[in-house]
Amino acid sequence: MELLKEIEKEGIVDIDSWSEFRKVRNILAHDYPDDLEEKAEAINYLIEKPPNLIGVIEKIESKINKQGN
């Protein structure tokens, strides 16, 4: 949790968004046959969120590039 707070402080990602992505990841990673509707909702969530994930990757790349210079 401390690392996540540091990442948020750096402006890379906010804790609420990251928590939501972890929740979706957990839904998709576990195989519970009765939760097909929940899995479908999780997949739809991810289909809508690529710009958010790409933004996180771009921020990380920017921080790495600044440190390398």
N, C-alpha and C positions, 0 to 999 in steps of 0.2 A: 504494500500500500504506500509506503514511503517513496518508492521509485515512481509510482504512478503520480504522486503529488508533485514530485520534481518535474516529471514530464509535462504535467499540466502547467506548472509555474513557467516552464520554458515556452509555453504556447503551442505545444505540439498537438495535444489532444485534451479534451476536458473529461473529467472522471465520469460524468453521467453518460456521455456517448460511449466511452470505452466499456463501461459496465453493461450497456445495452448490447454492444457487439459480443461481449463475453457470454451474456445470457443466450443470445442467438446461437453462438458457437456451441454452447453446451446442449441446447435443444437438438442441434443437428448431429452432434458427435455421439449421442447416446441413442441406442436402438430400442425404442419402446413402440411396439406395433400399434398400440391404442392411441398414440399421439400424432396421427397422420395430419390432422387439421393444424395442429400446432407447428409441425414441421413445414407445412405449406405456407403458413403465415411467416415463419422464420425465413424461408427462401424468398418470399415476396419482399420482405424487409431488406434483405441483402441486394435484391435486384434494384431497389430504389436508392441504395446508399453508396454505390461506387464513387461518386464525387467526394464523399466524406473520407473514404478509405484512401483514395488517391491523394487528397489533401494532406493526410497524415504522412504518407510516404514522401511527398514533396517537402514537407517541413523537416522531416528527418534527414533527407538528402541535403537540404540547405544547411542544416546545423553541421553535418559531417563536412561539407565543402568549406564552410567557414573555419572549422577547426584545422582543416588540412592546409589552409593558406597562411 
